[in-house]
Amino acid sequence: MAKSDYYATLEVPREAAPEDLKKAYRKLAMKYHPDRNPGDKTAEARFKEVSEAYEVLKDEQKRAAYDRFGHAAFEQGGPGAAGGFDFSGAGGLGDIFDQMFGDFTGRGGGRSRTRSGADVQVQVEIDLPAAFAGTKTPVRVPTRVTCEACKGAGTADGQRAADTCTTCNGAGKVRAQQGFFLIERTCPTCGGAGRVIRNPCRVCQGAGTIQRDRTLQVTIPAGVEDGTRIRLQGEGEAGGQGAPNGDLYVHVAIRQHPLFHREGAHVFCEVPLRMSQAALGDEIDVPAIDGTRQKVKIPAGTQTGTQFRLRGRGFSVLRSTARGDMVVQTKVETPLHLTRRQRELLEEFEGEARGHGKGSPEHEGFFAKMKEFLAGRD
């Protein structure tokens, strides 16, 4: 009997992409798997056809040979012959899940072992200058550590003697059939370890770990941004009975600063100017994020919002030699609580300004436009 075309078997066009082949295979394998069709010989045969077709087409070299020679490529003496296909050992539906979704679930088709230690997440808060320069900060980590009494073995004598769990036969997981689906859960007897300790440690009760807070010195790199997550591999909770430790994730929060605010690699500083400074011009000292003083020349007639950029005085960019800038932004301040003499001088100034008419171009321009707009409306 002639074999069906592999592409037709998988119900895909010949130009189907690898991901489309995989989707089609998953759908059909689930549909025709013997576990979902007990006693149905037609479904079993269809399942084998689907598996054989995908086994060829998922491999680039086999697919190329099939596209050129058809089924003859895999017959005795054909260019792609490799002893045929054997699906007699096809596993249960759970094995199909392992093969198809193992890369997402982390199961990978293997047997469970003692679970790794849990990951731990903590937050540290630093100020802006510390984020600029980088720092080391102590972090208190509430976690589980390896039991010193049994060295993590979980047994009273410190040895790793344990019996294979009879509930799960060492797999660490148990499965139960519910309709068409297999439900898998952690073994309630061994807790996923696959082993049962005969003589548990009295300190950790066989867990291999105990609760204890630790303090670590965490290095915060220069240029770190608010919300950055730093991973310290193996610094999380200890794994039970010799399993690997989890990881520690440190979330960095940066406090607001009274003088500076940050935008990416640039740092901004708003500097208030007296009205006379802005009008006459001046040279002022401003603070930089690195703790130094920087001189900035303020030209006569400076307005609120004028920016002066100090190149390379901002934050370093992580994993780069680039540096941001420091931006000084001016804010002209109107004087309060005038003395009598100051008031007299300002009144004299205002009289001169009204007569001159060119000292405040934005002021004059605004009222000229207003007069034009309101003309004929009164």
SULJOZI-V789571 format. One record per residue. N is the residue number from 1. RES is the residue in one letter. PSI is psi in whole degrees, 0 to 359 (999 if undefined). NEAR is the number of other ideal C-beta (glycine too) atoms within 12 Angstrom. D_LAST is the distance of its C-alpha to the last C-alpha in Angstrom with 2 decimals. Layout:
n=N res=RES psi=PSI near=NEAR d_last=D_LAST
n=N res=RES psi=PSI near=NEAR d_last=D_LAST
This chain:
n=1 res=M psi=130 near=6 d_last=99.79
n=2 res=A psi=141 near=8 d_last=97.02
n=3 res=K psi=150 near=22 d_last=94.25
n=4 res=S psi=153 near=19 d_last=90.66
n=5 res=D psi=135 near=20 d_last=88.17
n=6 res=Y psi=321 near=36 d_last=86.65
n=7 res=Y psi=320 near=25 d_last=83.10
n=8 res=A psi=323 near=19 d_last=83.73
n=9 res=T psi=318 near=30 d_last=85.24
n=10 res=L psi=357 near=36 d_last=82.05
n=11 res=E psi=45 near=24 d_last=79.95
n=12 res=V psi=156 near=28 d_last=77.94
n=13 res=P psi=163 near=15 d_last=77.61
n=14 res=R psi=335 near=17 d_last=79.74
n=15 res=E psi=15 near=12 d_last=76.73
n=16 res=A psi=139 near=24 d_last=75.65
n=17 res=A psi=159 near=15 d_last=74.36
n=18 res=P psi=320 near=18 d_last=76.38
n=19 res=E psi=329 near=12 d_last=73.81
n=20 res=D psi=323 near=21 d_last=73.96
n=21 res=L psi=316 near=32 d_last=77.76
n=22 res=K psi=317 near=22 d_last=77.57
n=23 res=K psi=316 near=20 d_last=75.17
n=24 res=A psi=318 near=28 d_last=77.44
n=25 res=Y psi=315 near=36 d_last=80.51
n=26 res=R psi=314 near=25 d_last=79.01
n=27 res=K psi=312 near=20 d_last=78.08
n=28 res=L psi=324 near=30 d_last=81.48
n=29 res=A psi=319 near=39 d_last=83.52
n=30 res=M psi=323 near=26 d_last=81.94
n=31 res=K psi=317 near=23 d_last=82.50
n=32 res=Y psi=5 near=30 d_last=86.18
n=33 res=H psi=139 near=35 d_last=87.39
n=34 res=P psi=330 near=29 d_last=90.75
n=35 res=D psi=333 near=28 d_last=89.49
n=36 res=R psi=351 near=24 d_last=87.03
n=37 res=N psi=61 near=20 d_last=89.59
n=38 res=P psi=129 near=14 d_last=92.91
n=39 res=G psi=359 near=10 d_last=95.86
n=40 res=D psi=100 near=16 d_last=93.82
n=41 res=K psi=327 near=13 d_last=95.79
n=42 res=T psi=316 near=13 d_last=93.30
n=43 res=A psi=322 near=22 d_last=90.40
n=44 res=E psi=318 near=22 d_last=92.64
n=45 res=A psi=320 near=20 d_last=93.50
n=46 res=R psi=322 near=26 d_last=89.86
n=47 res=F psi=317 near=31 d_last=88.94
n=48 res=K psi=322 near=28 d_last=91.57
n=49 res=E psi=315 near=29 d_last=90.32
n=50 res=V psi=316 near=38 d_last=86.74
n=51 res=S psi=317 near=35 d_last=87.94
n=52 res=E psi=317 near=30 d_last=90.14
n=53 res=A psi=316 near=36 d_last=87.38
n=54 res=Y psi=325 near=38 d_last=84.91
n=55 res=E psi=325 near=29 d_last=87.60
n=56 res=V psi=309 near=36 d_last=87.93
n=57 res=L psi=340 near=36 d_last=84.35
n=58 res=K psi=341 near=30 d_last=82.84
n=59 res=D psi=124 near=22 d_last=85.05
n=60 res=E psi=316 near=14 d_last=83.83
n=61 res=Q psi=316 near=17 d_last=87.36
n=62 res=K psi=322 near=27 d_last=88.79
n=63 res=R psi=319 near=30 d_last=85.83
n=64 res=A psi=319 near=15 d_last=86.33
n=65 res=A psi=319 near=24 d_last=90.05
n=66 res=Y psi=318 near=33 d_last=89.37
n=67 res=D psi=330 near=22 d_last=86.84
n=68 res=R psi=316 near=16 d_last=89.52
n=69 res=F psi=352 near=19 d_last=92.76
n=70 res=G psi=208 near=22 d_last=91.74
n=71 res=H psi=338 near=27 d_last=94.05
n=72 res=A psi=338 near=17 d_last=96.87
n=73 res=A psi=338 near=25 d_last=95.26
n=74 res=F psi=10 near=30 d_last=96.42
n=75 res=E psi=169 near=18 d_last=99.76
n=76 res=Q psi=120 near=13 d_last=103.02
n=77 res=G psi=354 near=11 d_last=103.00
n=78 res=G psi=161 near=19 d_last=99.44
n=79 res=P psi=338 near=18 d_last=97.21
n=80 res=G psi=14 near=28 d_last=95.27
n=81 res=A psi=134 near=19 d_last=98.16
n=82 res=A psi=33 near=19 d_last=98.09
n=83 res=G psi=10 near=10 d_last=100.46
n=84 res=G psi=193 near=17 d_last=98.24
n=85 res=F psi=143 near=25 d_last=96.14
n=86 res=D psi=111 near=12 d_last=97.30
n=87 res=F psi=16 near=22 d_last=95.08
n=88 res=S psi=338 near=11 d_last=97.87
n=89 res=G psi=20 near=10 d_last=96.61
n=90 res=A psi=133 near=24 d_last=93.06
n=91 res=G psi=192 near=22 d_last=91.89
n=92 res=G psi=181 near=21 d_last=90.12
n=93 res=L psi=327 near=31 d_last=86.51
n=94 res=G psi=326 near=27 d_last=85.68
n=95 res=D psi=325 near=25 d_last=87.02
n=96 res=I psi=318 near=32 d_last=84.70
n=97 res=F psi=317 near=28 d_last=81.80
n=98 res=D psi=315 near=26 d_last=83.22
n=99 res=Q psi=320 near=29 d_last=83.51
n=100 res=M psi=328 near=28 d_last=80.15
n=101 res=F psi=7 near=21 d_last=77.90
n=102 res=G psi=327 near=16 d_last=79.82
n=103 res=D psi=340 near=13 d_last=77.44
n=104 res=F psi=324 near=12 d_last=74.60
n=105 res=T psi=346 near=17 d_last=76.54
n=106 res=G psi=4 near=13 d_last=78.69
n=107 res=R psi=317 near=23 d_last=81.88
n=108 res=G psi=16 near=17 d_last=83.18
n=109 res=G psi=358 near=20 d_last=86.12
n=110 res=G psi=171 near=17 d_last=88.00
n=111 res=R psi=146 near=21 d_last=89.53
n=112 res=S psi=151 near=32 d_last=87.56
n=113 res=R psi=184 near=29 d_last=88.58
n=114 res=T psi=134 near=35 d_last=87.54
n=115 res=R psi=144 near=30 d_last=83.79
n=116 res=S psi=159 near=26 d_last=82.05
n=117 res=G psi=152 near=30 d_last=80.39
n=118 res=A psi=149 near=24 d_last=76.85
n=119 res=D psi=149 near=26 d_last=73.91
n=120 res=V psi=139 near=30 d_last=72.16
n=121 res=Q psi=130 near=24 d_last=68.49
n=122 res=V psi=165 near=31 d_last=67.20
n=123 res=Q psi=138 near=23 d_last=64.01
n=124 res=V psi=148 near=33 d_last=63.76
n=125 res=E psi=127 near=21 d_last=60.75
n=126 res=I psi=165 near=34 d_last=60.39
n=127 res=D psi=171 near=25 d_last=57.80
n=128 res=L psi=316 near=34 d_last=55.88
n=129 res=P psi=325 near=26 d_last=58.15
n=130 res=A psi=323 near=28 d_last=61.18
n=131 res=A psi=327 near=37 d_last=59.62
n=132 res=F psi=312 near=34 d_last=59.06
n=133 res=A psi=341 near=21 d_last=62.63
n=134 res=G psi=153 near=23 d_last=64.53
n=135 res=T psi=170 near=25 d_last=66.67
n=136 res=K psi=132 near=17 d_last=69.54
n=137 res=T psi=140 near=26 d_last=68.93
n=138 res=P psi=139 near=18 d_last=71.36
n=139 res=V psi=124 near=31 d_last=70.78
n=140 res=R psi=123 near=19 d_last=72.51
n=141 res=V psi=109 near=33 d_last=73.65
n=142 res=P psi=113 near=19 d_last=74.86
n=143 res=T psi=183 near=32 d_last=77.29
n=144 res=R psi=137 near=29 d_last=80.84
n=145 res=V psi=165 near=31 d_last=83.41
n=146 res=T psi=133 near=32 d_last=86.91
n=147 res=C psi=124 near=31 d_last=89.47
n=148 res=E psi=332 near=17 d_last=91.71
n=149 res=A psi=319 near=24 d_last=94.61
n=150 res=C psi=6 near=33 d_last=95.12
n=151 res=K psi=30 near=23 d_last=93.29
n=152 res=G psi=358 near=32 d_last=91.09
n=153 res=A psi=332 near=35 d_last=94.08
n=154 res=G psi=355 near=41 d_last=93.59
n=155 res=T psi=153 near=31 d_last=97.35
n=156 res=A psi=330 near=22 d_last=99.28
n=157 res=D psi=5 near=18 d_last=101.66
n=158 res=G psi=358 near=23 d_last=98.99
n=159 res=Q psi=162 near=19 d_last=100.32
n=160 res=R psi=36 near=24 d_last=98.32
n=161 res=A psi=125 near=21 d_last=100.77
n=162 res=A psi=154 near=30 d_last=99.10
n=163 res=D psi=147 near=19 d_last=100.01
n=164 res=T psi=133 near=22 d_last=98.20
n=165 res=C psi=127 near=29 d_last=96.14
n=166 res=T psi=343 near=15 d_last=98.00
n=167 res=T psi=315 near=24 d_last=94.92
n=168 res=C psi=1 near=28 d_last=93.11
n=169 res=N psi=34 near=20 d_last=96.12
n=170 res=G psi=357 near=25 d_last=94.29
n=171 res=A psi=334 near=29 d_last=91.17
n=172 res=G psi=351 near=33 d_last=88.91
n=173 res=K psi=151 near=33 d_last=87.29
n=174 res=V psi=148 near=26 d_last=88.46
n=175 res=R psi=146 near=26 d_last=87.50
n=176 res=A psi=136 near=15 d_last=87.48
n=177 res=Q psi=128 near=16 d_last=87.24
n=178 res=Q psi=99 near=11 d_last=84.57
n=179 res=G psi=234 near=10 d_last=84.66
n=180 res=F psi=353 near=15 d_last=84.00
n=181 res=F psi=149 near=18 d_last=82.65
n=182 res=L psi=122 near=24 d_last=84.30
n=183 res=I psi=125 near=16 d_last=82.60
n=184 res=E psi=135 near=26 d_last=83.34
n=185 res=R psi=165 near=19 d_last=82.97
n=186 res=T psi=139 near=22 d_last=84.30
n=187 res=C psi=126 near=30 d_last=87.88
n=188 res=P psi=342 near=16 d_last=87.97
n=189 res=T psi=312 near=24 d_last=91.38
n=190 res=C psi=357 near=33 d_last=90.81
n=191 res=G psi=24 near=30 d_last=87.01
n=192 res=G psi=356 near=30 d_last=86.84
n=193 res=A psi=333 near=39 d_last=89.40
n=194 res=G psi=357 near=32 d_last=92.11
n=195 res=R psi=154 near=37 d_last=94.63
n=196 res=V psi=122 near=29 d_last=95.83
n=197 res=I psi=132 near=35 d_last=97.12
n=198 res=R psi=320 near=19 d_last=100.53
n=199 res=N psi=84 near=20 d_last=100.39
n=200 res=P psi=150 near=28 d_last=96.78
n=201 res=C psi=137 near=32 d_last=95.82
n=202 res=R psi=336 near=17 d_last=95.58
n=203 res=V psi=311 near=25 d_last=92.61
n=204 res=C psi=1 near=30 d_last=90.26
n=205 res=Q psi=32 near=22 d_last=91.99
n=206 res=G psi=355 near=32 d_last=92.48
n=207 res=A psi=332 near=35 d_last=88.85
n=208 res=G psi=352 near=39 d_last=89.58
n=209 res=T psi=157 near=37 d_last=86.40
n=210 res=I psi=157 near=26 d_last=85.29
n=211 res=Q psi=128 near=18 d_last=81.95
n=212 res=R psi=137 near=19 d_last=81.15
n=213 res=D psi=145 near=17 d_last=78.09
n=214 res=R psi=155 near=26 d_last=78.06
n=215 res=T psi=122 near=15 d_last=76.04
n=216 res=L psi=148 near=25 d_last=75.31
n=217 res=Q psi=113 near=17 d_last=73.81
n=218 res=V psi=129 near=31 d_last=71.14
n=219 res=T psi=122 near=20 d_last=69.98
n=220 res=I psi=117 near=34 d_last=66.22
n=221 res=P psi=152 near=26 d_last=65.59
n=222 res=A psi=136 near=29 d_last=63.14
n=223 res=G psi=4 near=33 d_last=59.79
n=224 res=V psi=145 near=35 d_last=60.10
n=225 res=E psi=158 near=27 d_last=56.89
n=226 res=D psi=132 near=26 d_last=55.80
n=227 res=G psi=358 near=14 d_last=57.51
n=228 res=T psi=141 near=24 d_last=60.35
n=229 res=R psi=124 near=22 d_last=63.63
n=230 res=I psi=127 near=29 d_last=66.89
n=231 res=R psi=128 near=20 d_last=70.11
n=232 res=L psi=104 near=26 d_last=73.42
n=233 res=Q psi=132 near=15 d_last=76.15
n=234 res=G psi=5 near=21 d_last=78.96
n=235 res=E psi=11 near=30 d_last=77.37
n=236 res=G psi=208 near=31 d_last=76.51
n=237 res=E psi=146 near=33 d_last=78.90
n=238 res=A psi=144 near=39 d_last=82.55
n=239 res=G psi=145 near=32 d_last=84.06
n=240 res=G psi=140 near=41 d_last=86.76
n=241 res=Q psi=48 near=41 d_last=90.39
n=242 res=G psi=1 near=30 d_last=89.83
n=243 res=A psi=158 near=33 d_last=86.79
n=244 res=P psi=153 near=23 d_last=84.18
n=245 res=N psi=158 near=30 d_last=81.42
n=246 res=G psi=185 near=28 d_last=77.83
n=247 res=D psi=158 near=26 d_last=74.99
n=248 res=L psi=128 near=32 d_last=72.58
n=249 res=Y psi=120 near=24 d_last=68.86
n=250 res=V psi=117 near=35 d_last=66.81
n=251 res=H psi=126 near=24 d_last=63.05
n=252 res=V psi=124 near=34 d_last=61.17
n=253 res=A psi=137 near=23 d_last=58.05
n=254 res=I psi=125 near=29 d_last=56.18
n=255 res=R psi=151 near=18 d_last=54.54
n=256 res=Q psi=149 near=15 d_last=51.06
n=257 res=H psi=143 near=22 d_last=51.15
n=258 res=P psi=341 near=12 d_last=49.10
n=259 res=L psi=328 near=23 d_last=48.54
n=260 res=F psi=153 near=34 d_last=48.81
n=261 res=H psi=155 near=23 d_last=47.78
n=262 res=R psi=142 near=30 d_last=49.33
n=263 res=E psi=99 near=18 d_last=48.18
n=264 res=G psi=234 near=20 d_last=51.30
n=265 res=A psi=354 near=29 d_last=53.29
n=266 res=H psi=146 near=30 d_last=50.39
n=267 res=V psi=136 near=38 d_last=49.76
n=268 res=F psi=142 near=33 d_last=46.43
n=269 res=C psi=120 near=36 d_last=45.96
n=270 res=E psi=124 near=26 d_last=42.62
n=271 res=V psi=119 near=32 d_last=42.95
n=272 res=P psi=138 near=22 d_last=40.55
n=273 res=L psi=141 near=34 d_last=39.97
n=274 res=R psi=152 near=22 d_last=39.10
n=275 res=M psi=320 near=25 d_last=36.00
n=276 res=S psi=322 near=20 d_last=38.34
n=277 res=Q psi=314 near=25 d_last=40.61
n=278 res=A psi=323 near=27 d_last=37.86
n=279 res=A psi=318 near=22 d_last=36.53
n=280 res=L psi=338 near=15 d_last=39.98
n=281 res=G psi=156 near=19 d_last=41.99
n=282 res=D psi=173 near=24 d_last=45.15
n=283 res=E psi=123 near=18 d_last=48.16
n=284 res=I psi=158 near=24 d_last=48.54
n=285 res=D psi=134 near=16 d_last=51.18
n=286 res=V psi=150 near=31 d_last=50.25
n=287 res=P psi=146 near=26 d_last=52.64
n=288 res=A psi=158 near=29 d_last=53.97
n=289 res=I psi=338 near=39 d_last=55.16
n=290 res=D psi=4 near=25 d_last=58.73
n=291 res=G psi=3 near=15 d_last=58.70
n=292 res=T psi=174 near=15 d_last=58.41
n=293 res=R psi=142 near=17 d_last=55.82
n=294 res=Q psi=136 near=28 d_last=53.85
n=295 res=K psi=135 near=16 d_last=52.17
n=296 res=V psi=128 near=30 d_last=48.69
n=297 res=K psi=122 near=19 d_last=47.14
n=298 res=I psi=112 near=30 d_last=43.46
n=299 res=P psi=155 near=19 d_last=41.91
n=300 res=A psi=138 near=17 d_last=39.44
n=301 res=G psi=16 near=22 d_last=35.81
n=302 res=T psi=137 near=31 d_last=36.71
n=303 res=Q psi=163 near=21 d_last=33.86
n=304 res=T psi=135 near=19 d_last=34.01
n=305 res=G psi=353 near=17 d_last=35.60
n=306 res=T psi=136 near=24 d_last=37.64
n=307 res=Q psi=141 near=22 d_last=41.04
n=308 res=F psi=125 near=28 d_last=44.45
n=309 res=R psi=127 near=20 d_last=47.27
n=310 res=L psi=105 near=29 d_last=50.88
n=311 res=R psi=134 near=15 d_last=53.03
n=312 res=G psi=14 near=21 d_last=55.87
n=313 res=R psi=10 near=31 d_last=55.13
n=314 res=G psi=206 near=34 d_last=54.19
n=315 res=F psi=149 near=38 d_last=56.39
n=316 res=S psi=149 near=28 d_last=59.39
n=317 res=V psi=127 near=20 d_last=59.28
n=318 res=L psi=138 near=22 d_last=62.06
n=319 res=R psi=36 near=10 d_last=64.97
n=320 res=S psi=158 near=13 d_last=63.49
n=321 res=T psi=358 near=11 d_last=63.61
n=322 res=A psi=152 near=17 d_last=59.85
n=323 res=R psi=146 near=24 d_last=57.64
n=324 res=G psi=185 near=29 d_last=53.95
n=325 res=D psi=162 near=28 d_last=51.65
n=326 res=M psi=131 near=37 d_last=50.12
n=327 res=V psi=119 near=32 d_last=46.37
n=328 res=V psi=121 near=36 d_last=44.89
n=329 res=Q psi=128 near=29 d_last=41.18
n=330 res=T psi=152 near=32 d_last=39.32
n=331 res=K psi=110 near=23 d_last=36.91
n=332 res=V psi=126 near=24 d_last=35.37
n=333 res=E psi=131 near=16 d_last=35.53
n=334 res=T psi=130 near=15 d_last=33.32
n=335 res=P psi=146 near=20 d_last=35.77
n=336 res=L psi=162 near=10 d_last=36.26
n=337 res=H psi=56 near=8 d_last=38.10
n=338 res=L psi=143 near=14 d_last=37.65
n=339 res=T psi=168 near=11 d_last=40.26
n=340 res=R psi=318 near=10 d_last=39.38
n=341 res=R psi=318 near=10 d_last=40.34
n=342 res=Q psi=319 near=17 d_last=38.29
n=343 res=R psi=317 near=15 d_last=35.20
n=344 res=E psi=318 near=13 d_last=35.91
n=345 res=L psi=319 near=17 d_last=36.35
n=346 res=L psi=324 near=20 d_last=33.16
n=347 res=E psi=320 near=15 d_last=31.17
n=348 res=E psi=320 near=14 d_last=32.89
n=349 res=F psi=317 near=20 d_last=32.13
n=350 res=E psi=322 near=16 d_last=28.41
n=351 res=G psi=317 near=13 d_last=28.39
n=352 res=E psi=321 near=15 d_last=30.22
n=353 res=A psi=321 near=18 d_last=27.94
n=354 res=R psi=322 near=16 d_last=24.78
n=355 res=G psi=326 near=11 d_last=26.69
n=356 res=H psi=309 near=14 d_last=28.30
n=357 res=G psi=4 near=14 d_last=25.32
n=358 res=K psi=2 near=14 d_last=27.65
n=359 res=G psi=340 near=18 d_last=29.28
n=360 res=S psi=78 near=20 d_last=26.81
n=361 res=P psi=324 near=15 d_last=25.80
n=362 res=E psi=320 near=14 d_last=24.36
n=363 res=H psi=309 near=18 d_last=22.20
n=364 res=E psi=320 near=17 d_last=20.97
n=365 res=G psi=320 near=14 d_last=20.57
n=366 res=F psi=312 near=13 d_last=18.49
n=367 res=F psi=335 near=16 d_last=15.85
n=368 res=A psi=318 near=16 d_last=15.96
n=369 res=K psi=321 near=13 d_last=15.33
n=370 res=M psi=317 near=13 d_last=12.44
n=371 res=K psi=319 near=14 d_last=10.79
n=372 res=E psi=321 near=12 d_last=11.75
n=373 res=F psi=321 near=12 d_last=10.56
n=374 res=L psi=355 near=11 d_last=6.92
n=375 res=A psi=128 near=10 d_last=7.12
n=376 res=G psi=359 near=7 d_last=5.74
n=377 res=R psi=344 near=8 d_last=3.79
n=378 res=D psi=999 near=6 d_last=0.00
